[in-house]
């Protein structure tokens, strides 16, 4: 163990409030801030290579050009970028991100989008087609997730908005119905970061609870965390990091007994688990068939195979959904109301979503899920045959793995050199692959396992090799002073907007 490890271990035992204070004071010491920024800059140089590959390859603009460019030139540049980027995901080298990717399906959705490109659901009187599409998207999704006639919802822009809308709804419902002014939500540590985002945006205190050895929410910890200010309990089906399905039924019963809202985040699994259950996989009940479930989120733009930019948030009844809506009657501009955060929205995305659901059909979703789960089984079997690696928990299609003998971030690094784009995770340290239809293509699973074998052997043979991104992942995973890591992420976001 080196001196840095000793320091990290020591810091990890200190009180978080003290660490925050110490971090702030340390930054104020002359020369320290400059040193930290220099370290950030070194990392940013490496990151810029991947985030700005088109630098000096295409025309760049920092102001609106005096004369407009020709359509042909613009389309030529965009087509060139598309070809470069498509080569990466088309062959199934990425985790998640592109969930369908078949060219015929893409072309069909593009046609649908073009037909509806001017549609805006804000103006329902002008585009009643948009309201037809969105109402039916919600109805179809609710039906798939065990919803009776009373279950309702809205279309949102993605999983994060669906989650945030639900949390805002519970906050306002609890304030109105229960006079709760200091709301709390109970959230497993593996739940999506969007819940913490909602906490920050809507001033809801997050009570994080631990997970068990299979990365499923600890029911007893949830029970002990309930207070008079608890407005909602959260469960994942499955969680993003490890693909674990929380004990939804037990959590739902707990919420029902205490008359507390219970939200199931099925953004990732909403369009997989119902079909997996029909295929005979051991999928516990997780949806509106459980009385305690009062809301759900499910992403149509993931395994629903819609174009990016749509999700569905569902509620047990209209009374709860009303707390999501925004209305105002006093604005000089007239009566104004909207169901979600946005005002104007791209109706073309809702049209494309509706087209995806109705063109694929139940048979199509069943067939797609069968291929995905069979491929995931093949990948899990292959990983378990590599002695240095082990799989975390008992996942269905999101497969996280780690190692007791190797730095798994260095394995991740090597896989990136083989063109694989996997997800590096921490707490605990691991890497995951979210299996999609892209991975069900002939030879992709076999290639992944062969490259993974090669990566493990390379890391074993080169233990001192630093790697490119491994130090960054390692710092984020071990450094207790989270402010520094947060600053690094903000610098990365700054980099994204740098011309």
C-alpha positions, 0 to 999 in steps of 0.5 A, spaced: 500 500 500 502 506 497 502 513 501 496 515 497 492 509 499 494 510 506 491 517 506 485 515 502 484 510 508 485 515 513 480 520 510 475 515 509 474 514 516 473 522 518 467 525 519 464 528 512 462 535 515 470 535 517 472 533 510 468 538 507 471 543 512 478 541 511 477 541 503 475 548 503 480 550 507 485 546 503 483 550 497 485 557 501 492 555 502 496 559 497 499 555 491 494 549 493 488 551 488 493 552 483 496 545 484 489 542 484 487 546 477 494 544 474 492 536 476 485 538 473 488 541 466 492 534 465 486 530 466 482 535 461 488 534 456 486 527 455 479 528 455 479 533 450 482 528 445 475 524 446 470 530 446 473 534 441 475 529 435 473 534 430 477 540 432 480 542 425 476 537 421 470 541 420 468 549 419 468 552 426 463 557 428 463 562 434 458 567 431 453 567 426 456 567 419 455 573 415 453 569 409 449 563 410 452 556 408 449 552 403 445 546 405 449 541 401 455 543 405 452 543 412 449 536 410 455 533 407 459 535 414 453 532 418 453 526 414 461 525 414 460 526 422 454 521 422 459 516 418 464 516 423 460 515 429 455 510 427 461 505 425 462 505 433 455 503 435 452 500 429 457 494 431 455 493 438 461 496 441 457 500 446 453 499 453 446 501 452 445 508 449 443 505 442 437 500 444 435 498 437 439 501 431 436 497 425 437 501 419 430 500 417 427 502 424 431 508 424 429 510 417 421 509 419 422 513 425 425 519 421 420 519 416 415 519 422 419 525 425 419 529 418 411 528 417 410 531 424 416 536 425 412 542 426 407 539 431 407 542 438 403 539 443 402 545 447 397 547 441 393 541 442 387 545 438 392 546 432 395 539 432 390 534 435 394 528 433 399 530 438 394 529 443 392 522 440 399 520 440 401 521 447 394 519 450 395 512 447 402 512 449 401 513 456 395 508 455 399 502 452 405 503 457 400 503 463 397 497 460 403 493 459 405 495 466 399 492 470 395 498 470 387 498 471 383 503 468 384 509 473 392 508 472 394 515 468 400 519 466 404 523 461 409 523 456 416 526 458 422 528 455 426 522 458 427 518 465 430 524 469 424 528 467 419 522 469 423 521 476 423 529 477 416 530 475 414 524 480 418 527 486 415 534 485 408 531 485 409 527 491 412 534 494 406 538 492 401 532 494 404 531 501 404 539 502 397 539 500 394 533 503 398 532 509 401 539 511 408 536 510 413 542 509 419 538 510 419 533 505 423 527 505 424 521 500 427 514 502 432 512 496 436 506 495 444 508 494 443 504 487 437 508 485 438 513 479 442 520 480 435 523 478 432 522 485 438 526 488 437 531 482 430 532 484 432 533 491 436 539 490 431 542 485 425 541 489 428 541 496 426 534 498 431 531 503 434 525 501 434 519 506 439 514 503 438 507 505 443 501 504 443 495 499 444 487 501 449 483 498 445 482 491 445 490 491 437 490 492 434 495 497 434 493 504 427 493 507 429 493 514 433 500 513 427 503 509 422 501 514 427 504 520 428 510 515 420 512 515 418 518 519 412 523 519 415 527 513 416 521 509 413 523 502 415 517 498 419 511 498 423 509 491 425 502 488 428 500 482 426 495 477 432 494 475 437 499 478 442 502 473 449 500 476 448 493 477 441 491 474 438 488 480 431 489 482 429 491 488 424 487 493 418 491 490 413 487 493 415 488 500 417 495 499 410 496 496 407 493 502 411 497 507 409 504 503 401 502 503 401 500 511 404 507 512 400 510 507 406 513 503 407 514 496 411 508 492 415 510 486 418 504 482 423 507 477 422 502 471 426 507 466 431 501 464 426 495 465 419 497 464 419 495 456 423 489 458 421 485 465 414 485 462 416 481 456 421 477 460 416 475 465 412 472 459 418 468 457 418 465 463 424 468 467 424 469 474 421 476 474 418 478 481 412 483 481 414 490 480 408 494 477 401 496 478 399 489 480 401 491 487 397 495 490 402 499 494 405 502 487 403 509 486 407 511 480 412 508 475 417 511 470 418 507 464 423 510 458 420 509 451 426 511 448 430 505 451 427 498 450 421 501 447 425 503 441 423 510 440 427 515 438 431 519 443 427 524 447 421 520 450 419 517 457 412 515 460 411 517 468 405 513 470 400 515 477 395 510 480 390 515 479 388 522 476 388 526 483 395 524 484 397 526 477 394 533 478 399 535 482 404 534 477 400 539 472 402 547 472 396 552 471 396 559 472 390 564 471 393 570 473 398 571 467 396 577 462 398 573 457 392 569 458 390 562 461 397 558 461 397 550 463 402 545 461 403 537 464 410 537 464 416 542 465 417 544 458 412 548 455 413 547 447 415 540 446 417 536 439 410 533 437 414 529 432 418 525 438 411 523 441 409 521 434 415 517 433 414 514 439 407 512 438 409 509 431 415 505 434 410 502 439 405 500 434 409 498 429 413 493 433 407 490 437 407 485 443 410 480 438 416 484 436 417 486 444 417 479 446 422 477 440 427 482 442 427 481 449 428 473 448 434 475 444 437 480 449 436 475 455 439 469 451 445 474 449 446 476 456 446 469 459 451 467 454 455 474 456 454 472 463 456 465 462 463 467 459 465 472 464 464 467 470 469 463 466 474 468 467 477 466 474 479 473 475 472 476 474 466 475 478 459 478 476 455 483 482 449 480 484 444 476 480 442 481 474 438 479 468 441 484 462 445 489 465 451 485 467 456 488 472 463 485 474 469 486 478 475 483 480 479 481 487 486 481 483 486 486 478 484 493 477 478 493 473 478 500 471 485 498 467 481 492 464 476 498 462 481 502 459 484 496 455 477 495 452 476 502 450 482 501 446 479 495 443 473 500 441 468 498 447 465 503 450 463 500 457 460 504 464 465 505 469 462 505 476 464 505 483 461 504 490 463 498 489 468 499 484 466 495 477 464 495 470 458 494 467 455 492 460 448 494 458 445 488 453 441 491 447 439 489 441 446 491 438 449 486 442 445 480 439 448 481 432 452 474 430 459 474 433 458 480 438 458 477 444 463 472 442 468 478 440 466 481 447 468 475 451 474 474 447 476 482 448 475 481 455 479 475 456 485 479 452 484 485 457 485 481 463 491 477 460 494 484 458 493 487 465 495 481 469 502 482 465 502 489 465 500 491 473 504 497 473 501 500 467 498 507 469 492 507 463 488 513 460 482 513 464 483 508 470 487 514 474 480 518 473 476 513 475 480 511 481 480 518 484 473 518 483 472 511 487 477 512 493 477 520 494 473 522 500 473 529 498 467 529 493 468 537 492 474 536 488 471 530 484 465 534 483 470 540 480 473 535 476 466 534 473 464 541 472 471 542 468 469 536 464 462 540 462 466 546 461 470 542 456 464 540 452 461 547 451 468 549 449 469 551 441 
